[in-house]
Structures are given as structure tokens and as C-alpha cells.
């Protein structure tokens, strides 16, 4: 065992340039795969953030008693797909419109009668934020007699579903391609190291060395190079990811400042 370790370490001293090239190649291959993984994870997070905006709004008929709305709200919250159901009165809807529609604030202030209806806003659980479940919940809401209309942005939800499917398919194909390319590159690099010592291997066979005795130093050498390349790739991926997080916070901070200035 000591001889195997010594032979594996001596390879780095005998061919430092080739060893450095092997470690660099492995690190680059793993870095590309890791970078793609980070992109895929952040894309999924972005899609989940967009999916959080999926909501169903049931507009109520004028004059619906609050007792009826309260009882129906409990029934709606009992739906397995529903995460929360919030009642928004006519006055609350008008106050929200005045706060969000700044350019129409003066017009809304001069209204003699509130034209906005009361509504029930539904948030769905994460696993039910797709077009099929949204349509099913909307159909159930239309069954309530006091519900005048149900809106949830059908086209937008269907586009979100298609985007999820495309992202999953592209991620699977591209990820598999990157993985195959990385395996080929790493395998070629190890093969170059074996070919570089082909004469030495032939001499060892002539003196009666077994295949296991010849193979063990190369396996250990490949493991060491792979570990070093993995450490370098991990460091680079963490460095890139930390810089991306800093950029994301800066962009988010600027966006929030802009929205605050517009509202004021």
C-alpha cells in the first residue's frame, strides 16, 4: 500500500506539467457541470417565485351578506388546493386601488360611488399552482350563487406551465450533455497519463507485475487529481454564486427604491 501511494505521488513530481494540465482539465469540466447546476437551481427558484403570484379572485355580487361570505370562506379554505382565502371588501378594494394606481389617484379620490366589488382572493398551495388545478378550483368557485365572476389569468397560468415543462426538458438534455462531455474529457485526460507511462507499464509486465499492482497507482493518482479538480471547481462555483447573490441583492435593492419613489 505504501508503494502504491508513493508511486501515485511520484507521478506529480515526474510530470508536473501533465499533472497540472490534468487537474485543470478536470476542474474546468466539473466547474461547467456545477455552473449549469447552479443555473438550473436558480431558474427553478425563479419559476417558483413567479408561481407564487398565481392566485384566483372571485368577485362577489353586490349586497351579499357578510355572514354568507364568512361561511363560504370557511368552505373554500377547506379545499385541499387552497392555502389561504382572504375576503376583500369594497372599501378595501378602493383603498388598494388608490395606493397602487398612483396615476389615477386623483380620479379615484373624486368618485361619488365605489364601483369596485368585494372579492375573495385565493392563494394555492405550491404543488397545485398549475393550470389544471387552478381551473378546477375556479369551476368550484363559480358554483357559489353569490359569485359574480372568477378571474385567474388563464393564459398566463398556461404559459407558466409550458415554461416549466420546457425548462425541465432543456435542463435534462443539456445537463446530460454536459455530464457526458465532462466524463469524456476526464477519461481522455486519465488515458493521456496512462499512455505517458506506457513503456514503464510494459517493463513492469515483463518482470511479472500483476494487473492489480499496475492499476492501483493509476487509480489512486486519478482519485487525487479528481479530488484536487473538484476542490478547485467547488471554489470557483462558490465564488461565482456569491457574486451572483451580491448582484441580485443590489438589483433588488434598486428595484425596491424605485417602487418606493413612484409610490411617494
C-alpha positions in Angstrom: 0.0 0.0 0.0 2.8 2.4 0.8 4.4 1.6 -2.6 1.1 2.4 -4.3 0.8 5.8 -2.6 4.5 6.6 -3.3 4.2 5.7 -6.9 1.0 7.8 -7.3 2.6 10.8 -5.6 5.8 10.4 -7.6 3.8 10.9 -10.8 3.2 14.5 -9.9 7.0 15.1 -9.5 7.9 13.2 -12.7 5.4 15.0 -14.9 4.3 18.2 -13.1 3.1 19.9 -16.3 0.9 17.0 -17.4 -0.4 16.6 -13.8 -1.3 20.3 -13.6 -3.0 20.1 -17.0 -5.0 17.0 -15.9 -6.1 18.8 -12.7 -7.0 21.9 -14.6 -9.0 20.0 -17.2 -10.9 18.1 -14.5 -11.6 21.3 -12.6 -12.9 23.0 -15.7 -15.1 20.1 -16.6 -16.6 19.9 -13.1 -16.9 23.7 -13.0 -19.0 23.7 -16.2 -21.3 21.0 -14.8 -21.5 22.8 -11.4 -22.2 26.1 -13.1 -25.0 24.6 -15.1 -26.4 23.1 -11.9 -26.4 26.5 -10.3 -28.2 28.0 -13.3 -30.8 25.2 -13.2 -31.4 25.6 -9.4 -31.7 29.4 -9.8 -34.1 29.0 -12.7 -36.3 26.7 -10.7 -36.2 29.3 -7.8 -37.2 32.0 -10.3 -40.1 29.9 -11.6 -41.3 29.2 -8.0 -41.2 32.9 -7.3 -43.3 33.5 -10.4 -45.7 30.7 -9.4 -46.3 32.3 -6.0 -48.1 35.1 -7.9 -50.7 32.6 -9.1 -54.0 33.5 -7.4 -57.7 33.2 -8.0 -60.0 36.1 -7.4 -63.8 35.5 -7.0 -65.8 38.8 -7.4 -69.0 38.8 -5.4 -72.4 40.1 -6.2 -73.3 43.4 -4.6 -75.3 43.1 -1.4 -74.1 39.7 -0.4 -74.5 39.3 3.4 -71.2 39.1 5.3 -72.5 36.0 7.1 -72.8 34.1 3.8 -69.4 35.2 2.8 -67.9 34.1 6.1 -69.4 30.7 5.9 -68.4 30.3 2.3 -64.9 31.4 3.1 -64.5 28.5 5.6 -65.7 26.1 3.0 -63.3 27.5 0.4 -60.4 27.3 2.9 -61.2 23.6 3.3 -60.4 22.9 -0.4 -57.3 20.7 -0.5 -55.7 23.0 -3.1 -56.3 26.3 -1.2 -53.5 27.7 1.1 -55.4 30.9 2.1 -58.7 32.7 1.3 -58.9 36.4 2.0 -62.0 38.5 1.9 -61.6 42.0 0.4 -64.5 44.4 1.0 -65.5 47.1 -1.4 -63.8 49.8 0.7 -60.6 47.8 1.0 -60.5 47.3 -2.8 -60.9 51.0 -3.4 -58.2 51.8 -0.8 -55.8 49.3 -2.5 -56.6 50.8 -5.9 -55.8 54.3 -4.7 -52.5 53.1 -3.3 -51.4 51.0 -6.3 -52.7 53.1 -9.2 -50.9 56.3 -8.4 -51.5 57.9 -11.8 -55.3 57.6 -11.2 -55.3 58.6 -7.5 -57.0 62.0 -8.2 -59.7 60.3 -10.2 -60.3 57.7 -7.6 -60.5 60.3 -4.9 -63.3 62.2 -6.7 -65.6 59.1 -7.1 -69.0 59.6 -5.6 -69.7 55.9 -5.5 -67.4 52.9 -5.1 -67.5 51.0 -8.4 -65.3 48.1 -7.1 -66.9 44.9 -6.0 -66.0 42.8 -3.0 -63.9 39.7 -3.6 -62.3 36.6 -2.2 -58.7 36.2 -3.1 -57.3 32.6 -3.1 -53.7 31.5 -2.8 -53.0 27.9 -3.8 -50.5 25.5 -2.2 -47.3 25.2 -4.2 -48.0 21.8 -5.7 -51.4 22.9 -7.0 -50.2 26.1 -8.9 -50.7 24.6 -12.4 -53.4 25.2 -15.0 -55.3 22.0 -14.3 -55.8 22.6 -10.5 -56.4 26.3 -11.0 -59.2 25.6 -13.5 -60.7 23.0 -11.1 -60.8 25.5 -8.2 -62.2 28.2 -10.4 -65.0 26.0 -11.6 -65.9 25.1 -7.9 -66.0 28.8 -7.0 -68.4 29.5 -9.9 -70.8 27.1 -8.2 -71.4 29.5 -5.3 -74.5 31.6 -6.0 -73.1 34.9 -4.8 -70.0 34.7 -7.0 -70.4 37.1 -10.0 -67.1 36.3 -11.8 -63.9 34.4 -11.3 -60.5 35.6 -12.7 -57.1 34.0 -12.5 -55.3 34.8 -15.8 -55.9 31.6 -17.7 -53.4 32.4 -20.5 -50.7 33.4 -18.0 -51.0 30.2 -16.0 -50.9 28.1 -19.1 -47.8 29.9 -20.3 -46.2 29.3 -16.9 -46.9 25.6 -17.2 -45.3 25.4 -20.7 -42.3 27.3 -19.4 -41.9 24.8 -16.6 -42.1 21.9 -19.0 -39.6 23.5 -21.4 -37.2 24.4 -18.6 -37.3 20.8 -17.3 -36.7 19.2 -20.7 -33.9 21.6 -21.6 -32.3 21.2 -18.2 -32.4 17.4 -18.5 -31.0 17.3 -22.1 -28.3 20.0 -21.6 -27.3 18.6 -18.1 -26.9 15.1 -19.6 -24.8 16.5 -22.5 -22.6 18.4 -20.1 -22.1 15.4 -17.9 -21.2 13.2 -20.9 -18.7 15.7 -22.2 -17.2 16.0 -18.7 -16.8 12.2 -18.5 -15.2 12.1 -21.9 -12.8 14.9 -21.1 -11.8 13.4 -17.8 -11.4 9.9 -19.3 -9.2 11.3 -22.0 -7.1 13.1 -19.5 -6.5 9.9 -17.5 -5.8 8.0 -20.7 -3.1 10.5 -21.6 -1.5 9.9 -18.2 -1.5 6.1 -18.8 -0.1 6.5 -22.3 2.7 8.7 -21.0 3.8 5.8 -18.9 3.1 3.0 -21.4 6.8 2.0 -21.6 7.1 1.7 -17.9 3.9 -0.4 -17.8 5.4 -2.8 -20.4 8.5 -3.2 -18.4 6.5 -3.9 -15.2 4.6 -6.6 -17.1 7.8 -8.2 -18.3 9.1 -8.6 -14.7 5.8 -10.2 -13.7 3.7 -7.4 -12.1 0.0 -8.2 -11.9 -2.7 -6.1 -13.4 -3.9 -5.0 -9.9 -0.4 -3.9 -8.9 -0.1 -1.8 -12.1 -3.6 -0.4 -11.9 -3.6 0.7 -8.2 -1.2 3.7 -8.6 -3.2 5.0 -11.6 -6.5 4.7 -9.7 -5.1 6.5 -6.7 -3.5 9.1 -9.0 -6.8 9.6 -10.7 -8.6 9.9 -7.4 -6.1 12.5 -6.2 -6.4 14.5 -9.4 -10.2 14.3 -9.3 -10.3 15.5 -5.7 -8.0 18.4 -6.5 -10.0 19.3 -9.6 -13.2 19.0 -7.5 -11.9 21.4 -4.9 -10.9 23.9 -7.5 -14.3 23.6 -9.3 -16.2 23.9 -5.9 -14.2 27.1 -5.0 -14.9 28.7 -8.4 -18.6 27.8 -8.3 -18.9 29.2 -4.8 -17.1 32.4 -5.9 -19.4 32.9 -8.9 -22.5 32.1 -6.9 -21.6 34.6 -4.1 -21.0 37.3 -6.8 -24.4 36.5 -8.3 -26.1 36.8 -4.9 -24.4 40.2 -4.4 -25.6 41.4 -7.8 -29.1 40.1 -7.1 -29.3 42.0 -3.8 -28.1 45.2 -5.5 -30.7 44.9 -8.3 -33.4 44.0 -5.8 -32.5 47.0 -3.6 -32.6 49.4 -6.6 -35.9 48.0 -7.7 -37.5 48.4 -4.3 -36.1 52.0 -4.0 -37.6 52.8 -7.4 -41.0 51.4 -6.5 -41.0 53.4 -3.2 -40.2 56.6 -5.1 -43.0 56.0 -7.5 -45.5 55.4 -4.7 -44.4 58.6 -2.9 
